[in-house]
Amino acid sequence: MPLDERDLAHLTRCVDLAEEAVAAGDEPFGSLLVSASGEVLFEDRNRVGGGDGTRHPELALAQWAGAHLPVEQRSSTTAYTSGEHCAMCSAAHGWVGLGRIVVATTTAQLTAWRRETGGGDDAGEDASPVAALPISAVLPAAVVDGPAPQLADRVRELHARSLRSGGSQP
């Protein structure tokens, strides 16, 4: 499904959260969980800077939904994120039963940017311990929309800034 103005507004907020993460010394990821009516239910940014590599905002969305939303409401939500879910977050999204996912940028884009800026190479140097898989490889039935070309340059710059400051990437 093509992205509409509401999608772009939510994705822009995700990128704002990613920028907050970089300013706090974290990796540039931000996410929102939005109800079927368009209400933002929960938002978070990456918090891995303290050494816990599982503190991704997409995982936080799934955990929040599992604790606060009835099972029957979860599938009508939309998860917005500045960058495509990693394998861990994709699995959590599926296990808790969340709905549509909308990404500002994809794993393929991030992988290409990291190669261009020296943030990892094909031999696995400085690479993530987890395979960089698209959501569909982990959660085949997921409805995933995006990316948003309008936000790519901004997200790319946040990743470059994070790498320059020594931030590691998932």
N, C-alpha and C positions, 0 to 999 in steps of 0.2 A: 504494500500500500504506500502511495506517495506520502511524504511528510507534509503536514499542514502547518498553519501558523501557530497553533497551540503546541504541536510537537516541537517546532523550532524554539518557541519561548521556553519550554521545559528543558530542551537540550542546552540552550544558552545558560540557564541556571546551573545545569550540570557542569558546564565549562567554567562558570564563575566559582563553583565549589572546587573544581580542579585547581584553579588559580589560588584559592585560599590554601589548598593543600601544599602547593609549591612554596608559598610564602611561609608556611609553617615548617618547611624542611621535609615535606613528604612528597610522594610521587603524585603526578597530576591526574587524579581520577575523582569524579564526583557523580553522584547518582540521586535520583528521586523515585519515589513510589507514588503513583497517582491513581486516584479512584476513577471509576467509570464516569463519574460526573465532572472530573477535572480537578478535584481537590488534591492538593499535595498532602499526602498522609505522613510521609517520612522522607528525610533527606540526610545525606552524609557525604563525607569526603574520605579519601584515603588516609589511613592512620598507621601505616606500617613503619614510620620513622622510629618508633620506639623499639623496633626489633621483632615484632610479631608480624610475620609476612602474611598472615591470614586476615588482617584488619582492612579488608577491601570494602568499599561502600556497597557494592552489589551483594556481598554476603550479608552485610548489615541489614539491607532491605529485606532479604529473605528471612533472616532471624527475627526482625521486627514484625513482619507479617505473620510468621508462625506463632508469635506470642500475643498479637493484638487483633488479628482479623479472623473471623470465622472461615472455615475451610471453603464454604460455598461462595464467599466474597473474593477470595484471592485470585481466581482465574479471570475476574473482570478488571483487575488492576493492570497498569502499564508501568514497567520499569524503564526509566530513561537513564542513560549513562553517557558520560563523555567518551568512554572507550569500551569496546566490546568486552563482555564478560570473559574472564579466564575460565579454565575447565572447572576449578573449584566453585566459582560463583555460578556458572551455568548449571552445575549439578544441584547446588542449593536451591536455585530458582525452580528447577524441575521438581525436586523433592517436596518443596513447600507448596507447589501448585500455583505459582504466579502466572499471569497472562502475558500479553504482548511485551516485547522488548524493543526499544528504540535506541539506536546508537548514533552518536555524533561521528565517531570514527571506528574503523574496524581493526581487528588484530593484524590483518595483512598490511594496512597502512602503517601501524606502529612498528611492525617488523621491518618494513622498508625504511622508515625514518631512522630507526636505530642503526641499521647497516650504514646508512648515509652519514650519520654523525659519529660513528665509532662507538656506539653504545652496545656493542655485541657483534659477533661475527658468525659466519656459517659453521665454524669449528666449535661453537658453543662457548667461546670466551666471554665471560661476564654475562652469560645467558641465564635465563630463568631455570629453576630446577623442574619446572612444569612445562610440558609441551604447549606451544602457542597454537591452540586449536580454535577454530571458529565455534560459535555457540552451537551451530547445527551438527557438529561432529560429536558433541556431548549430549545435546538435547534435540534429537532429530525432529520432534513435532513442534518445536518452538516457532512462534511467529516473530520474526526479527525484521525490523525495518531500519533503513538508514543505509549508508552514512548520510551526513548532512554536509555537502561540499562547502557550504557557506561558513562552516566552523573549522574546517580542516587546518587552515593556516594558523589559526589561534591555538588549536590543540597541539599542532606540531611544534610551535614555539614554546609552549609550556613544557613539552617533553625535552626539547633541547635545553631549556633553562634548567630543568631538573637534572639532566645528565651533567651539565657544566658545573652544577653545585655539588655533584657527587652522589645524587640520589640514585639508588638502584631501581631497576624496573622489574615488574612481574614477568 
